[in-house]
Amino acid sequence: MVAYRQNELVSATELSKQFGEYISKVKDGILEKIGVLRNNKLNAIILSVDEYEKMVKAMNQLEEIEMYQEVNRRVQTPKNEYINGKSVLNKLNLSLD
């Protein structure tokens, strides 16, 4: 779980009253993130565009690593363990026709 400093948590009501101020704090790097509370529960996070783009890039890289690892695992599968496509289609009562 991500840790939040006291000044990084704000109620939705407070945020709506001072939206511009909070956005500026995130944009200018004064705050790394803002956790928006609703009914005393964390409901949303506000990040700068740069931080969001870094996060998306990291997630995409992780996905690529996982795909690479899966391809390598499958390449190492012995041929006698291959699954016959026709058998799978038959079991599922499907055909390519």
Secondary structure, DSSP 8 states (H G I E B T S, - for coil): -----GGGEEEHHHHHHSHHHHHHHHHTTS-SEEEEEETTEEEEEEE-HHHHHHHHHHHHHHHHHHHHHHHHHHHTS-GGG---HHHHHHHTT----
